[in-house]
């Protein structure tokens, strides 16, 4: 089967070289899939992209018109794909999977960096300021950490935190029973009792702005918030107001609402109109990273191989555990 791969990064090339092992003939393109280059998919039954290609309804319909039957995103999230349009056009869609340790490790790193005010320390050291004023931190063992979303990544974070001796609360309405190492409880109780709150849920209509002004009002004064999931989980305006008033004691953000059109792009020589990002970056108690918690050698290899395996299984009529409609 012929496939077209878009948004192909240099670090993905060794894994795409294995396409023949899956019985696939792959055409590789570094560009995003757009209306201007969609004709490149002619003759291909399968398409794979990352998260920045145009996969809204008009594009989905055009892909179907050009003979595409299968779409494999090399991302875990799939909110960038119009699934209703894909279903209407008969295009089968899959996402990717990687072990949760990369994001879980990154999450705990952000917690520790905020607790020990690492951003301030690093910035001071760059200008030979080695003073300790304002640098006194806190120890994890004396704190309560709240995990919102107890799926694979949330549970891996809980596992990572075991060695720190902290109290762990967790909320997930889709998880039945208890989870080792954490006390399952209500959303409001996580907000009210946690010194650190970490988000690990997918972005959908139900979860969008799960952390808004109302949720922030319920939090402890000075609580820290970590988001390594999706930017839209937090109402950015509400977060900024809470940081200004010091209701929130700090934030570790690997993702933010305004990142569309910015993430993973070098914009040093361009005008950027995303004021929220630049305002958040200036807070000494905000650590902002470029949506790369997932970015490890192990994860990037897994995402390419998930796409290749999915497209092979689709083409051979096999059951595909990564098919979105099949979940």
C-alpha positions in Angstrom: 0.0 0.0 0.0 1.2 3.5 -0.8 1.1 6.1 1.9 2.0 9.8 2.2 3.6 11.1 5.4 3.5 14.8 6.2 5.3 16.9 8.8 8.2 14.3 8.7 11.0 15.4 11.0 14.7 14.4 10.6 14.6 12.4 13.8 11.7 10.3 12.4 13.6 9.3 9.2 15.3 6.1 10.7 11.9 4.8 11.7 10.2 5.7 8.5 12.9 3.7 6.8 11.2 0.6 8.2 8.0 1.3 6.2 8.9 -1.5 3.8 9.0 -3.9 6.7 5.3 -3.2 7.2 4.6 -3.7 3.5 4.2 0.0 2.9 5.6 2.3 0.2 6.0 5.7 1.9 6.3 9.1 0.3 7.8 11.5 2.9 7.2 15.3 3.1 8.5 17.7 5.6 5.6 20.1 4.9 2.3 20.2 6.8 -0.6 18.8 4.8 -2.5 21.8 3.4 -5.0 22.7 0.7 -2.1 23.8 -1.4 -0.3 20.5 -1.4 -3.1 18.0 -0.9 -2.7 16.7 -4.5 0.5 15.0 -3.2 -1.7 12.2 -1.7 -2.9 11.1 -5.1 -2.4 7.3 -5.5 -2.1 6.8 -1.7 -4.6 5.0 0.4 -3.0 6.1 3.7 -1.9 9.4 5.1 0.0 10.1 8.3 0.6 13.5 9.9 1.6 15.1 13.2 -0.6 17.6 14.9 -0.3 20.7 12.8 -1.7 19.7 9.4 -5.1 20.9 8.3 -7.5 18.0 9.1 -10.7 19.9 9.3 -13.8 18.8 7.4 -13.0 20.3 4.0 -9.6 18.6 4.0 -11.0 15.3 5.1 -13.5 15.4 2.3 -10.8 16.3 -0.2 -8.7 13.4 1.0 -11.6 11.0 0.5 -12.2 12.4 -3.0 -8.5 11.7 -3.8 -8.8 8.1 -2.7 -7.5 8.2 0.9 -9.1 5.5 3.1 -6.9 5.7 6.2 -5.5 8.5 8.4 -3.0 7.8 11.1 -2.0 10.7 13.3 1.5 10.3 14.9 0.1 12.0 18.1 -1.7 10.7 21.1 -4.2 13.6 21.0 -6.6 13.7 18.1 -8.6 16.9 18.7 -7.1 18.4 15.6 -9.0 15.9 13.4 -12.7 16.4 12.4 -13.7 12.9 13.3 -17.3 13.4 12.3 -16.2 14.3 8.8 -13.9 11.3 8.7 -16.7 9.0 9.7 -19.0 10.6 7.1 -16.4 10.0 4.4 -15.5 6.5 5.5 -12.0 7.3 6.4 -10.7 5.2 9.3 -8.6 7.1 11.8 -6.0 6.0 14.4 -3.8 7.8 16.9 -0.5 6.9 18.4 0.7 5.5 21.7 3.9 5.7 23.7 4.8 4.7 27.2 3.8 7.4 29.7 7.1 7.8 31.5 8.4 10.7 29.4 5.5 13.0 30.3 5.3 11.6 33.8 9.0 12.3 34.5 8.7 15.8 32.9 5.7 16.5 35.1 7.5 15.8 38.3 10.5 17.8 37.1 8.3 20.8 36.7 6.9 20.3 40.2 10.4 20.2 41.7 11.6 23.2 39.6 8.7 25.3 40.9 9.1 24.1 44.5 12.8 25.0 44.5 12.4 28.2 42.4 14.8 26.9 39.8 13.9 29.5 37.1 14.9 32.3 39.4 18.2 30.6 40.3 19.1 29.9 36.7 18.3 33.4 35.6 20.3 34.9 38.4 23.3 32.7 37.8 23.4 33.9 34.2 24.2 37.4 35.4 26.5 36.3 38.3 23.9 36.9 41.0 24.3 34.1 43.5 22.2 35.6 46.3 19.6 33.5 48.2 16.9 36.2 48.8 13.5 34.9 47.8 14.8 31.5 47.0 13.6 29.4 50.0 11.7 26.5 48.7 9.4 23.7 50.0 9.8 19.9 50.3 7.5 17.5 48.5 7.2 15.2 51.4 5.2 17.8 53.3 2.7 18.5 50.5 -0.5 17.1 49.0 -0.4 16.6 45.2 -3.7 16.4 43.3 -3.8 14.4 40.0 -6.7 15.2 37.7 -6.9 12.4 35.2 -5.8 8.9 36.3 -5.1 7.3 33.0 -1.8 5.9 31.9 0.2 9.2 32.4 -1.6 10.2 35.6 -0.9 6.8 37.1 2.8 7.0 36.0 3.0 10.4 37.8 1.5 8.8 40.9 4.1 6.1 40.7 6.9 8.6 40.3 5.7 10.5 43.4 5.8 7.4 45.7 9.4 8.0 46.6 8.8 11.5 47.7 6.5 10.6 50.6 3.8 13.2 49.7 0.1 12.7 50.1 -1.6 12.0 46.7 -5.2 12.7 45.8 -6.6 11.8 42.4 -9.8 12.5 40.5 -11.1 10.7 37.4 -14.8 10.1 36.8 -14.0 7.3 34.3 -11.8 5.2 36.7 -13.7 2.8 38.9 -12.1 1.6 42.2 -8.9 2.7 43.9 -5.4 3.3 42.5 -2.3 2.2 44.3 -0.6 5.1 46.0 -3.4 7.6 45.7 -6.7 8.4 47.3 -9.5 8.7 44.7 -11.8 11.5 45.6 -13.9 14.3 44.1 -12.8 17.1 41.8 -13.6 19.8 44.4 -11.7 18.0 47.1 -8.6 17.8 44.9 -8.9 21.5 44.3 -9.4 22.4 47.9 -6.7 20.2 49.5 -3.9 20.1 47.0 -0.7 22.1 47.2 0.1 21.0 43.7 -2.4 20.2 41.0 -1.4 18.3 37.9 -3.6 17.9 34.8 -3.6 14.6 32.8 -6.9 14.5 30.9 -7.7 14.8 27.1 -9.1 18.0 25.7 -12.8 17.8 24.8 -16.0 19.8 25.3 -16.3 18.4 28.8 -12.7 19.2 29.9 -12.1 22.5 28.2 -11.3 25.2 30.8 -11.7 22.6 33.6 -9.4 25.0 35.4 -11.3 28.3 35.2 -11.9 31.2 37.6 -14.4 29.2 39.7 -12.0 26.2 40.0 -9.1 28.5 41.0 -11.2 30.1 43.7 -11.6 26.7 45.3 -7.8 26.1 45.4 -5.5 26.6 48.3 -3.8 30.0 48.3 -0.4 29.6 46.8 -1.1 26.3 45.1 1.0 25.3 42.1 -0.6 24.1 38.9 1.1 21.8 36.3 -0.2 21.3 32.7 1.6 18.8 30.5 -1.6 17.7 28.8 -3.5 20.2 26.6 -3.5 24.0 26.8 -7.2 24.4 26.5 -7.7 22.7 29.9 -6.8 26.0 31.6 -8.6 29.3 31.1 -5.5 31.5 30.4 -7.1 34.7 31.4 -8.2 33.2 34.7 -4.7 31.8 35.3 -3.0 35.2 34.6 -5.4 37.0 37.0 -4.7 34.4 39.7 -0.9 34.7 39.2 -1.2 38.5 39.4 -3.1 38.3 42.7 -0.8 35.5 44.0 -3.8 33.2 44.5 -1.8 30.8 42.4 1.7 30.3 43.7 3.2 29.2 40.3 2.6 27.3 37.1 4.5 24.8 35.1 3.1 24.9 31.6 4.3 22.7 28.8 1.2 23.6 26.8 -1.0 26.7 26.6 -4.1 27.8 24.7 -2.2 30.3 22.6 0.4 27.8 21.3 -1.3 27.1 18.0 1.0 28.3 15.3 3.9 28.6 17.7 4.7 25.2 19.1 7.9 23.6 17.6 8.6 26.6 15.3 11.6 29.0 15.3 10.0 32.4 15.4 13.0 34.5 16.3 12.8 36.7 13.2 9.0 37.0 13.0 6.4 39.2 14.7 4.4 37.1 17.2 1.0 38.3 18.3 0.4 35.9 21.2 0.5 38.3 24.1 -0.7 35.8 26.7 2.4 33.6 26.2 4.9 36.5 26.5 3.1 37.9 29.6 3.1 34.5 31.3 6.8 34.0 30.5 7.7 37.1 32.5 6.4 35.8 35.8 9.3 34.5 37.9 7.1 31.7 39.2 6.0 30.4 35.8 8.0 27.8 33.8 6.9 27.7 30.2 8.3 25.0 27.9 7.6 24.3 24.3 5.2 21.4 24.4 7.9 18.9 24.5 7.2 16.7 27.5 6.6 13.8 25.2 9.9 14.4 23.2 12.2 11.5 23.9 13.9 9.0 21.5 11.7 6.3 22.7 8.4 8.2 22.2 9.2 9.5 18.7 10.1 6.0 17.5 6.9 4.7 19.0 4.7 7.3 17.3 6.1 6.5 13.8 5.8 2.8 14.4 2.2 3.2 15.6 1.3 5.0 12.4 3.0 2.4 10.2 1.5 -0.5 12.0 -2.0 1.1 12.0 -1.9 1.8 8.2 -0.7 -1.8 7.6 -3.5 -3.2 9.7 -6.1 -1.0 8.1 -4.9 -2.0 4.6 -4.9 -5.7 5.5 -8.3 -5.6 7.1 -6.9 -6.5 10.6 -8.3 -5.2 13.9 -6.5 -2.0 14.9 -6.4 -1.3 18.6 -5.4 2.3 17.9 -8.4 3.0 15.7 -10.3 5.9 17.3 -13.8 4.9 16.2 -13.0 1.4 17.5 -12.4 2.5 21.0 
